[in-house]
Amino acid sequence: MSNRTTIWFRDALVITFSIYIVFSISAASWDNLKVVDSPPDSCKTGCPPLLNFPEEGYFHYTNSITFDWDPVSVNYRVSVTDDDTGELVFDGNYTNSNTATTGRLSTGTYLVRVYYTGISGSTFDTYPILKSELVDIVKESGEKLAIIWSEVTVSYTIEIKLHSESEGNLNLAIIHEKSKLENTEYTYSDFTNGRTYSWSVYAQDSKGYDSLASPLRELNIDTTKFLAFEVFNNWEVPFLLLGVMMVIALQAGVFLAREERDD
């Protein structure tokens, strides 16, 4: 194999390897490396909604942002007790549902009760009763009970706070609040460039209970720190830059080796 053929073969391998490095870094699932806060599973009157977007960070050339979060679940407990013996013949927990069906029950009188166990994560001391009634089963063959109750509805409140400092202390003032949101997204546009904001969401049910508020997420709108944040805070950018630098270094090495051989 001639020297020129060897050089071209070597260059082809270097270029192929460089492209492979850049492609692998670009195609990697960097989202899996992000640390996601685990939501609590035990809250007095309900755990907060899980926030989806926007994440904490810098938002450049942004006139409006659509906030997005997961819906919370509401839970119920249904119990059926034999009114004569006090025996519990049916007991079930239900989520986001307002119907239940028992197994076949024999002739007799039964006490049917539906409890509201709250927004997901609630730890009520006493569960509110949504329904309580006596039901007679007269068929000798018995029958199933279909139980229906009024559903507890949920709405959301979003709070957007502005960061400000006075005498060296950080202050958070609510500059916008929107309640009774039935959907799990909300668009806000009245941002001021160069300012820092925080946002959170909490749920409210039709029984008058509020969930905990979600942890505050910080937003920086059109600040001069945007580029530095993108470079040093995101996983993808540093690795892509590393890939590009490796390609340049490899190509420079090939060029210098070729020049040395020619000398």
Backbone as CSV, one residue per row, in Angstrom:
resi,resn,N_x,N_y,N_z,CA_x,CA_y,CA_z,C_x,C_y,C_z
1,MET,0.852,-1.195,0.000,0.000,0.000,0.000,0.892,1.251,0.000
2,SER,0.627,2.178,-0.917,1.451,3.378,-1.044,1.203,4.322,0.124
3,ASN,2.167,5.288,0.273,2.028,6.261,1.352,0.766,7.091,1.211
4,ARG,0.484,7.496,-0.052,-0.721,8.310,-0.272,-1.977,7.526,0.081
5,THR,-2.019,6.249,-0.292,-3.187,5.419,0.049,-3.322,5.276,1.557
6,THR,-2.190,5.103,2.234,-2.212,4.982,3.695,-2.747,6.249,4.339
7,ILE,-2.313,7.411,3.815,-2.769,8.692,4.369,-4.270,8.860,4.188
8,TRP,-4.759,8.556,2.980,-6.197,8.692,2.725,-7.008,7.720,3.584
9,PHE,-6.492,6.530,3.752,-7.185,5.533,4.581,-7.250,6.001,6.035
10,ARG,-6.119,6.565,6.518,-6.083,7.080,7.871,-7.035,8.255,8.046
11,ASP,-7.042,9.147,7.070,-7.947,10.307,7.147,-9.398,9.870,7.170
12,ALA,-9.724,8.886,6.352,-11.110,8.403,6.298,-11.535,7.823,7.639
13,LEU,-10.635,7.072,8.285,-10.955,6.510,9.595,-11.157,7.608,10.633
14,VAL,-10.286,8.629,10.610,-10.399,9.728,11.566,-11.707,10.478,11.377
15,ILE,-12.031,10.778,10.118,-13.266,11.519,9.843,-14.491,10.702,10.249
16,THR,-14.477,9.401,9.917,-15.599,8.538,10.289,-15.761,8.481,11.799
17,PHE,-14.638,8.331,12.511,-14.689,8.272,13.963,-15.188,9.584,14.554
18,SER,-14.784,10.706,13.971,-15.217,12.016,14.461,-16.717,12.197,14.274
19,ILE,-17.200,11.823,13.098,-18.645,11.940,12.837,-19.429,11.058,13.807
20,TYR,-18.902,9.868,14.064,-19.560,8.959,14.992,-19.656,9.567,16.384
21,ILE,-18.571,10.224,16.840,-18.576,10.843,18.170,-19.636,11.931,18.266
22,VAL,-19.650,12.824,17.283,-20.612,13.932,17.301,-22.043,13.405,17.224
23,PHE,-22.277,12.432,16.353,-23.628,11.881,16.208,-24.073,11.193,17.496
24,SER,-23.173,10.426,18.120,-23.526,9.721,19.352,-23.883,10.687,20.467
25,ILE,-23.113,11.767,20.570,-23.403,12.763,21.608,-24.726,13.466,21.333
26,SER,-24.976,13.781,20.071,-26.206,14.492,19.722,-27.434,13.623,19.930
27,ALA,-27.305,12.318,19.643,-28.464,11.424,19.707,-28.699,10.855,21.092
28,ALA,-27.794,11.097,22.023,-27.946,10.526,23.365,-29.179,11.105,24.051
29,SER,-29.840,10.286,24.877,-31.042,10.738,25.590,-30.642,11.467,26.861
30,TRP,-30.225,12.736,26.681,-29.743,13.507,27.821,-30.838,13.797,28.832
31,ASP,-32.097,13.753,28.391,-33.190,14.023,29.321,-33.209,13.017,30.467
32,ASN,-32.722,11.798,30.186,-32.712,10.783,31.236,-31.718,11.107,32.339
33,LEU,-30.780,12.005,32.069,-29.781,12.363,33.066,-30.254,13.465,33.993
34,LYS,-31.367,14.101,33.653,-31.863,15.188,34.484,-32.454,14.633,35.778
35,VAL,-32.192,15.317,36.856,-32.722,14.908,38.142,-34.148,15.427,38.270
36,VAL,-35.091,14.515,38.472,-36.498,14.885,38.606,-36.895,14.728,40.067
37,ASP,-37.423,15.787,40.636,-37.845,15.729,42.022,-39.030,14.779,42.168
38,SER,-38.941,13.874,43.142,-40.032,12.951,43.395,-41.122,13.672,44.180
39,PRO,-42.361,13.612,43.692,-43.435,14.287,44.414,-43.703,13.575,45.737
40,PRO,-44.123,14.311,46.769,-44.446,13.661,48.047,-45.662,12.761,47.885
41,ASP,-45.786,11.761,48.748,-46.934,10.854,48.676,-47.806,10.938,49.920
42,SER,-47.523,11.885,50.790,-48.322,12.061,51.994,-48.414,13.541,52.318
43,CYS,-49.618,14.100,52.198,-49.833,15.532,52.425,-51.156,15.692,53.173
44,LYS,-51.223,16.640,54.053,-52.396,16.782,54.920,-53.687,16.929,54.111
45,THR,-53.720,17.878,53.208,-54.951,18.098,52.432,-54.753,17.866,50.939
46,GLY,-53.685,17.184,50.560,-53.462,16.897,49.135,-52.088,17.335,48.677
47,CYS,-51.470,16.496,47.853,-50.143,16.813,47.340,-50.241,17.737,46.132
48,PRO,-49.202,18.516,45.873,-49.265,19.519,44.799,-49.237,18.878,43.421
49,PRO,-49.707,19.599,42.411,-49.570,19.119,41.032,-48.099,19.024,40.653
50,LEU,-47.785,18.098,39.760,-46.423,17.937,39.271,-46.215,18.866,38.086
51,LEU,-45.232,19.751,38.177,-44.992,20.746,37.125,-44.246,20.119,35.955
52,ASN,-44.656,20.470,34.739,-44.016,19.966,33.528,-43.159,21.020,32.834
53,PHE,-43.748,22.171,32.544,-43.045,23.210,31.788,-43.585,24.573,32.212
54,PRO,-42.728,25.591,32.271,-41.300,25.586,31.962,-40.459,25.125,33.147
55,GLU,-39.292,24.564,32.827,-38.354,24.198,33.869,-37.594,25.451,34.321
56,GLU,-36.873,25.310,35.405,-36.050,26.426,35.847,-35.007,26.734,34.784
57,GLY,-34.810,28.001,34.505,-33.822,28.332,33.487,-34.012,29.726,32.932
58,TYR,-33.349,29.948,31.803,-33.348,31.256,31.145,-34.148,31.150,29.851
59,PHE,-34.991,32.130,29.606,-35.852,32.129,28.428,-35.580,33.401,27.638
60,HIS,-34.952,33.197,26.477,-34.485,34.304,25.660,-35.457,34.536,24.505
61,TYR,-35.684,35.796,24.163,-36.615,36.155,23.095,-37.987,35.528,23.337
62,THR,-38.441,35.600,24.568,-39.721,34.999,24.942,-40.709,36.091,25.313
63,ASN,-41.790,36.205,24.554,-42.823,37.176,24.854,-43.922,36.600,25.734
64,SER,-44.105,35.282,25.656,-45.115,34.629,26.482,-44.685,33.191,26.753
65,ILE,-45.184,32.640,27.835,-44.874,31.268,28.222,-46.177,30.570,28.578
66,THR,-46.331,29.337,28.084,-47.475,28.518,28.449,-47.040,27.553,29.547
67,PHE,-47.572,27.737,30.727,-47.251,26.891,31.871,-48.074,25.611,31.796
68,ASP,-47.441,24.506,32.168,-48.104,23.210,32.028,-47.803,22.346,33.252
69,TRP,-48.807,21.621,33.751,-48.630,20.743,34.910,-49.566,19.541,34.779
70,ASP,-49.286,18.512,35.562,-50.104,17.300,35.543,-51.353,17.495,36.393
71,PRO,-52.467,16.876,36.001,-53.663,16.952,36.850,-53.481,16.120,38.114
72,VAL,-54.115,16.534,39.189,-54.109,15.740,40.408,-55.275,14.748,40.371
73,SER,-55.159,13.706,41.144,-56.223,12.704,41.225,-57.049,12.928,42.486
74,VAL,-58.322,12.519,42.428,-59.177,12.550,43.614,-59.592,11.121,43.932
75,ASN,-59.663,10.823,45.211,-59.862,9.443,45.661,-61.104,9.311,46.534
76,TYR,-61.701,8.121,46.471,-62.908,7.820,47.232,-62.786,6.424,47.857
77,ARG,-63.566,6.220,48.909,-63.703,4.888,49.498,-65.182,4.556,49.590
78,VAL,-65.536,3.351,49.167,-66.922,2.887,49.197,-67.005,1.684,50.133
79,SER,-67.917,1.740,51.077,-68.124,0.609,51.988,-69.595,0.242,52.040
80,VAL,-69.853,-1.057,52.134,-71.219,-1.569,52.270,-71.239,-2.498,53.482
81,THR,-72.124,-2.200,54.444,-72.191,-2.952,55.698,-73.577,-3.551,55.869
82,ASP,-73.629,-4.799,56.308,-74.900,-5.435,56.644,-75.481,-4.718,57.856
83,ASP,-76.650,-4.132,57.701,-77.225,-3.300,58.754,-77.645,-4.115,59.969
84,ASP,-77.920,-5.384,59.791,-78.350,-6.237,60.910,-77.167,-6.764,61.713
85,THR,-76.116,-7.191,61.021,-74.984,-7.820,61.701,-73.790,-6.893,61.871
86,GLY,-73.768,-5.803,61.122,-72.609,-4.906,61.172,-71.415,-5.422,60.387
87,GLU,-71.601,-6.491,59.638,-70.498,-7.077,58.870,-70.203,-6.226,57.629
88,LEU,-68.920,-5.958,57.413,-68.492,-5.229,56.215,-68.443,-6.215,55.050
89,VAL,-69.338,-6.029,54.071,-69.430,-6.983,52.966,-68.778,-6.463,51.689
90,PHE,-68.463,-5.167,51.673,-67.804,-4.600,50.490,-67.016,-3.380,50.921
91,ASP,-65.786,-3.289,50.430,-64.934,-2.147,50.765,-63.965,-1.938,49.606
92,GLY,-64.010,-0.767,48.968,-63.144,-0.522,47.815,-62.716,0.925,47.722
93,ASN,-61.527,1.122,47.149,-60.997,2.468,46.916,-61.040,2.776,45.424
94,TYR,-61.405,4.010,45.087,-61.573,4.401,43.691,-60.901,5.744,43.449
95,THR,-60.339,5.885,42.263,-59.650,7.115,41.879,-60.268,7.674,40.608
96,ASN,-60.622,8.948,40.640,-61.199,9.642,39.481,-62.398,8.881,38.909
97,SER,-63.234,8.364,39.783,-64.420,7.621,39.355,-65.556,7.955,40.302
98,ASN,-66.800,7.904,39.825,-67.940,8.158,40.697,-68.961,7.024,40.644
99,THR,-68.499,5.825,40.290,-69.372,4.652,40.283,-68.630,3.451,40.849
100,ALA,-69.394,2.540,41.453,-68.842,1.276,41.955,-69.945,0.230,41.909
101,THR,-69.566,-1.024,41.748,-70.512,-2.132,41.711,-70.029,-3.222,42.652
102,THR,-70.904,-3.641,43.542,-70.545,-4.685,44.492,-70.707,-6.065,43.853
103,GLY,-70.246,-7.073,44.574,-70.578,-8.433,44.187,-72.030,-8.728,44.540
104,ARG,-72.482,-9.919,44.236,-73.872,-10.268,44.528,-74.074,-10.380,46.043
105,LEU,-75.081,-9.636,46.535,-75.396,-9.618,47.953,-76.711,-10.341,48.209
106,SER,-76.788,-11.009,49.338,-78.014,-11.748,49.679,-79.090,-10.805,50.194
107,THR,-80.288,-11.344,50.387,-81.430,-10.549,50.862,-81.112,-9.902,52.210
108,GLY,-81.480,-8.619,52.346,-81.238,-7.925,53.597,-81.164,-6.423,53.401
109,THR,-80.830,-5.724,54.464,-80.691,-4.269,54.429,-79.222,-3.917,54.627
110,TYR,-78.746,-2.997,53.804,-77.320,-2.667,53.818,-77.130,-1.159,53.923
111,LEU,-76.104,-0.784,54.675,-75.739,0.627,54.793,-74.624,0.913,53.791
112,VAL,-74.927,1.796,52.838,-73.957,2.166,51.795,-73.392,3.540,52.136
113,ARG,-72.051,3.610,52.175,-71.413,4.891,52.446,-70.279,5.131,51.449
114,VAL,-70.199,6.389,50.999,-69.105,6.811,50.119,-68.346,7.928,50.830
115,TYR,-67.047,7.722,51.003,-66.182,8.698,51.674,-65.295,9.380,50.630
116,TYR,-65.064,10.649,50.861,-64.092,11.368,50.027,-62.749,11.326,50.741
117,THR,-61.775,10.633,50.151,-60.453,10.524,50.784,-59.477,11.563,50.261
118,GLY,-59.953,12.457,49.418,-59.196,13.654,49.100,-58.364,13.611,47.833
119,ILE,-57.718,14.752,47.589,-56.736,14.868,46.510,-55.595,13.906,46.813
120,SER,-54.977,13.397,45.780,-53.915,12.400,45.939,-52.924,12.805,47.034
121,GLY,-52.701,11.881,47.974,-51.759,12.126,49.060,-52.381,12.658,50.329
122,SER,-53.691,12.923,50.320,-54.349,13.497,51.497,-54.299,12.543,52.683
123,THR,-54.182,13.112,53.871,-54.175,12.323,55.109,-55.175,12.918,56.090
124,PHE,-56.443,12.936,55.692,-57.488,13.480,56.557,-57.594,12.655,57.843
125,ASP,-57.878,13.335,58.939,-58.160,12.621,60.179,-59.517,11.924,60.098
126,THR,-60.476,12.609,59.493,-61.814,12.053,59.301,-62.230,12.310,57.864
127,TYR,-62.611,11.255,57.153,-62.995,11.410,55.751,-64.414,11.968,55.636
128,PRO,-64.609,13.015,54.842,-65.961,13.529,54.605,-66.832,12.468,53.931
129,ILE,-68.083,12.392,54.353,-69.023,11.425,53.779,-69.788,12.097,52.649
130,LEU,-69.706,11.518,51.462,-70.408,12.055,50.302,-71.804,11.454,50.150
131,LYS,-71.954,10.226,50.636,-73.238,9.538,50.468,-73.410,8.526,51.590
132,SER,-74.611,8.459,52.161,-74.928,7.482,53.190,-76.406,7.138,53.084
133,GLU,-76.699,5.885,52.805,-78.088,5.483,52.643,-78.255,3.996,52.934
134,LEU,-79.475,3.630,53.328,-79.834,2.229,53.531,-80.479,1.695,52.259
135,VAL,-80.051,0.520,51.841,-80.562,-0.092,50.624,-81.072,-1.496,50.959
136,ASP,-82.283,-1.788,50.520,-82.878,-3.107,50.745,-82.705,-3.985,49.525
137,ILE,-82.300,-5.214,49.745,-82.255,-6.217,48.688,-83.314,-7.255,49.024
138,VAL,-84.292,-7.397,48.131,-85.457,-8.245,48.408,-85.486,-9.502,47.556
139,LYS,-84.694,-9.527,46.517,-84.688,-10.723,45.672,-84.088,-11.896,46.434
140,GLU,-84.736,-13.018,46.348,-84.224,-14.199,47.050,-82.876,-14.644,46.485
141,SER,-82.680,-14.395,45.199,-81.414,-14.783,44.566,-80.306,-13.774,44.832
142,GLY,-80.673,-12.665,45.496,-79.693,-11.617,45.733,-79.456,-10.777,44.490
143,GLU,-78.660,-9.731,44.617,-78.339,-8.882,43.469,-77.109,-8.012,43.770
144,LYS,-76.572,-7.452,42.707,-75.442,-6.541,42.840,-75.955,-5.121,43.039
145,LEU,-75.208,-4.345,43.796,-75.556,-2.944,43.979,-74.689,-2.068,43.095
146,ALA,-75.332,-1.201,42.325,-74.615,-0.193,41.541,-74.675,1.114,42.328
147,ILE,-73.526,1.614,42.734,-73.453,2.789,43.604,-72.904,3.965,42.803
148,ILE,-73.632,5.065,42.833,-73.234,6.279,42.109,-73.220,7.439,43.104
149,TRP,-72.222,8.283,43.007,-72.131,9.435,43.897,-71.712,10.680,43.107
150,SER,-71.915,11.832,43.717,-71.544,13.094,43.070,-70.024,13.240,43.072
151,GLU,-69.456,13.494,41.909,-68.009,13.594,41.779,-67.493,14.899,42.375
152,VAL,-66.368,14.834,43.052,-65.704,16.031,43.559,-64.830,16.594,42.446
153,THR,-65.051,17.848,42.096,-64.295,18.459,41.005,-63.073,19.194,41.542
154,VAL,-62.121,19.418,40.636,-60.861,20.061,41.015,-60.559,21.198,40.045
155,SER,-60.087,22.308,40.571,-59.580,23.410,39.751,-58.188,23.766,40.262
156,TYR,-57.534,24.692,39.561,-56.145,25.010,39.889,-55.946,26.517,39.994
157,THR,-54.964,26.882,40.792,-54.561,28.284,40.931,-53.068,28.381,40.646
158,ILE,-52.701,29.291,39.757,-51.285,29.525,39.450,-50.886,30.875,40.020
159,GLU,-49.702,30.914,40.598,-49.150,32.156,41.132,-47.815,32.434,40.455
160,ILE,-47.652,33.649,39.955,-46.389,34.079,39.349,-45.831,35.199,40.222
161,LYS,-44.596,35.012,40.675,-43.987,35.954,41.603,-42.764,36.612,40.980
162,LEU,-42.564,37.866,41.316,-41.426,38.633,40.819,-40.366,38.740,41.905
163,HIS,-39.108,38.471,41.521,-37.997,38.599,42.461,-37.550,40.060,42.526
164,SER,-37.332,40.533,43.740,-36.772,41.874,43.920,-35.935,41.858,45.197
165,GLU,-35.011,42.792,45.272,-34.135,42.865,46.441,-34.254,44.244,47.086
166,SER,-34.312,44.226,48.394,-34.317,45.476,49.155,-33.474,45.262,50.404
167,GLU,-32.476,46.122,50.577,-31.551,46.048,51.706,-30.905,44.669,51.802
168,GLY,-30.574,44.112,50.635,-29.884,42.839,50.596,-30.762,41.619,50.801
169,ASN,-32.057,41.800,50.959,-32.965,40.671,51.163,-33.779,40.414,49.907
170,LEU,-33.963,39.129,49.588,-34.750,38.747,48.421,-36.226,38.754,48.777
171,ASN,-37.021,39.454,47.977,-38.463,39.509,48.185,-39.170,38.872,46.993
172,LEU,-40.224,38.143,47.272,-41.052,37.535,46.231,-42.458,38.099,46.356
173,ALA,-42.848,38.871,45.372,-44.173,39.485,45.388,-45.032,38.859,44.297
174,ILE,-46.242,38.443,44.643,-47.164,37.887,43.648,-47.610,39.003,42.717
175,ILE,-47.257,38.884,41.441,-47.653,39.901,40.468,-48.820,39.428,39.610
176,HIS,-49.068,38.097,39.636,-50.200,37.589,38.861,-50.689,36.300,39.500
177,GLU,-52.006,36.207,39.628,-52.631,35.007,40.188,-53.912,34.712,39.421
178,LYS,-54.073,33.466,39.027,-55.270,33.069,38.287,-55.851,31.817,38.922
179,SER,-57.103,31.913,39.363,-57.761,30.810,40.050,-58.832,30.174,39.166
180,LYS,-59.375,29.072,39.654,-60.483,28.365,39.001,-60.125,27.897,37.596
181,LEU,-58.878,27.503,37.412,-58.464,26.975,36.109,-58.875,25.506,36.017
182,GLU,-59.661,25.174,35.009,-60.091,23.791,34.833,-59.078,22.988,34.024
183,ASN,-58.354,23.666,33.155,-57.328,22.989,32.364,-55.990,23.052,33.098
184,THR,-55.068,22.196,32.670,-53.762,22.118,33.340,-52.697,22.882,32.555
185,GLU,-53.075,23.997,31.969,-52.101,24.871,31.331,-52.620,26.298,31.354
186,TYR,-51.674,27.228,31.308,-52.036,28.630,31.387,-50.946,29.453,30.724
187,THR,-51.342,30.426,29.891,-50.390,31.263,29.164,-50.351,32.660,29.775
188,TYR,-49.122,33.115,30.032,-48.924,34.459,30.587,-47.928,35.204,29.710
189,SER,-48.213,36.485,29.457,-47.401,37.234,28.495,-46.797,38.527,29.042
190,ASP,-47.212,38.970,30.194,-46.816,40.286,30.673,-45.504,40.235,31.450
191,PHE,-44.455,39.716,30.813,-43.136,39.657,31.440,-42.351,40.932,31.146
192,THR,-41.407,41.242,32.022,-40.484,42.351,31.808,-39.099,41.784,31.560
193,ASN,-38.468,42.201,30.464,-37.150,41.673,30.126,-36.136,41.983,31.230
194,GLY,-35.246,41.023,31.445,-34.195,41.205,32.418,-34.602,40.935,33.856
195,ARG,-35.825,40.467,34.074,-36.288,40.219,35.440,-36.367,38.715,35.717
196,THR,-36.365,38.369,36.987,-36.455,36.982,37.429,-37.801,36.745,38.097
197,TYR,-38.446,35.651,37.723,-39.762,35.295,38.241,-39.723,33.891,38.826
198,SER,-40.735,33.567,39.621,-40.964,32.200,40.080,-42.447,31.889,39.932
199,TRP,-42.757,30.590,39.761,-44.160,30.209,39.611,-44.436,28.912,40.359
200,SER,-45.680,28.745,40.763,-46.114,27.512,41.409,-47.616,27.354,41.184
201,VAL,-48.099,26.141,41.431,-49.510,25.814,41.210,-50.009,24.993,42.395
202,TYR,-51.250,25.217,42.789,-51.887,24.325,43.759,-53.309,24.016,43.301
203,ALA,-53.854,22.918,43.820,-55.180,22.446,43.412,-56.206,22.790,44.488
204,GLN,-57.437,22.987,44.048,-58.554,23.256,44.952,-59.704,22.327,44.573
205,ASP,-60.303,21.656,45.558,-61.438,20.789,45.231,-62.745,21.460,45.631
206,SER,-63.835,20.882,45.152,-65.150,21.484,45.373,-65.664,21.271,46.790
207,LYS,-64.906,20.552,47.630,-65.269,20.397,49.037,-64.607,21.462,49.903
208,GLY,-63.788,22.315,49.269,-63.173,23.416,50.008,-61.760,23.164,50.490
209,TYR,-61.134,22.074,50.036,-59.767,21.767,50.449,-58.777,22.222,49.387
210,ASP,-57.654,22.748,49.843,-56.557,23.143,48.956,-55.399,22.169,49.129
211,SER,-54.748,21.816,48.019,-53.541,20.995,48.105,-52.362,21.870,48.503
212,LEU,-51.239,21.231,48.773,-50.008,21.990,48.937,-49.653,22.669,47.621
213,ALA,-48.903,23.741,47.693,-48.419,24.402,46.481,-47.163,23.692,45.988
214,SER,-47.009,23.607,44.687,-45.810,22.993,44.122,-44.586,23.846,44.450
215,PRO,-43.398,23.237,44.525,-42.185,24.027,44.784,-42.004,25.106,43.722
216,LEU,-41.471,26.250,44.132,-41.266,27.362,43.204,-40.245,26.995,42.134
217,ARG,-40.542,27.384,40.899,-39.587,27.255,39.799,-39.208,28.650,39.325
218,GLU,-37.909,28.832,39.119,-37.393,30.158,38.789,-37.265,30.329,37.286
219,LEU,-37.685,31.482,36.797,-37.598,31.817,35.376,-36.846,33.132,35.226
220,ASN,-35.901,33.157,34.310,-35.170,34.384,33.995,-35.520,34.783,32.565
221,ILE,-36.097,35.952,32.419,-36.626,36.372,31.131,-35.665,37.345,30.446
222,ASP,-35.113,36.929,29.277,-34.278,37.804,28.463,-33.155,38.457,29.265
223,THR,-32.430,37.656,30.047,-31.321,38.222,30.811,-30.015,38.027,30.058
224,THR,-28.999,38.785,30.449,-27.698,38.676,29.781,-26.961,37.409,30.184
225,LYS,-27.457,36.704,31.177,-26.819,35.464,31.614,-27.245,34.265,30.778
226,PHE,-28.080,34.494,29.773,-28.669,33.389,29.013,-27.625,32.465,28.408
227,LEU,-26.643,33.019,27.688,-25.664,32.180,26.998,-24.841,31.372,27.989
228,ALA,-24.380,32.008,29.056,-23.583,31.285,30.049,-24.389,30.159,30.674
229,PHE,-25.642,30.412,30.939,-26.484,29.361,31.523,-26.633,28.193,30.572
230,GLU,-26.873,28.481,29.288,-27.045,27.409,28.313,-25.790,26.565,28.197
231,VAL,-24.632,27.210,28.251,-23.379,26.475,28.071,-23.065,25.601,29.273
232,PHE,-23.277,26.152,30.497,-22.802,25.454,31.680,-23.890,24.692,32.434
233,ASN,-25.158,24.910,32.117,-26.203,24.238,32.869,-26.816,23.063,32.123
234,ASN,-26.821,23.095,30.789,-27.410,22.011,30.012,-26.386,20.921,29.758
235,TRP,-26.843,19.681,29.807,-25.948,18.556,29.550,-25.460,18.552,28.105
236,GLU,-26.372,18.864,27.157,-26.050,18.659,25.757,-24.938,19.566,25.261
237,VAL,-24.999,20.838,25.649,-24.087,21.826,25.060,-22.621,21.519,25.339
238,PRO,-22.220,21.271,26.600,-20.797,20.980,26.831,-20.311,19.756,26.076
239,PHE,-21.121,18.716,25.981,-20.681,17.511,25.301,-20.609,17.704,23.793
240,LEU,-21.528,18.489,23.258,-21.450,18.794,21.827,-20.196,19.611,21.533
241,LEU,-19.900,20.589,22.403,-18.674,21.365,22.225,-17.440,20.473,22.336
242,LEU,-17.481,19.508,23.266,-16.366,18.573,23.401,-16.185,17.747,22.136
243,GLY,-17.333,17.311,21.567,-17.249,16.544,20.324,-16.639,17.349,19.197
244,VAL,-17.051,18.615,19.077,-16.503,19.474,18.028,-15.005,19.689,18.253
245,MET,-14.593,19.909,19.511,-13.177,20.110,19.804,-12.362,18.865,19.483
246,MET,-12.936,17.683,19.733,-12.233,16.441,19.411,-12.047,16.293,17.910
247,VAL,-13.067,16.668,17.148,-12.964,16.609,15.685,-11.855,17.534,15.209
248,ILE,-11.830,18.780,15.750,-10.792,19.738,15.348,-9.409,19.215,15.726
249,ALA,-9.297,18.646,16.947,-8.004,18.140,17.397,-7.522,16.976,16.535
250,LEU,-8.440,16.096,16.190,-8.060,14.950,15.364,-7.624,15.396,13.971
251,GLN,-8.373,16.331,13.409,-8.026,16.830,12.088,-6.690,17.578,12.123
252,ALA,-6.467,18.342,13.199,-5.191,19.050,13.323,-4.043,18.057,13.451
253,GLY,-4.272,16.976,14.187,-3.244,15.952,14.310,-2.909,15.311,12.985
254,VAL,-3.940,15.041,12.181,-3.717,14.463,10.853,-2.929,15.432,9.983
255,PHE,-3.289,16.719,10.044,-2.605,17.724,9.226,-1.131,17.836,9.621
256,LEU,-0.860,17.875,10.910,0.519,18.003,11.375,1.334,16.763,11.023
257,ALA,0.716,15.593,11.129,1.429,14.364,10.765,1.773,14.355,9.280
258,ARG,0.857,14.857,8.476,1.091,14.897,7.026,2.216,15.886,6.698
259,GLU,2.184,17.062,7.397,3.223,18.051,7.159,4.591,17.510,7.560
260,GLU,4.625,16.797,8.678,5.916,16.244,9.118,6.444,15.202,8.137
261,ARG,5.558,14.396,7.584,5.996,13.398,6.612,6.526,14.065,5.335
262,ASP,5.821,15.143,4.931,6.249,15.834,3.707,7.628,16.470,3.897
263,ASP,7.934,16.934,5.139,9.242,17.523,5.375,10.337,16.457,5.291
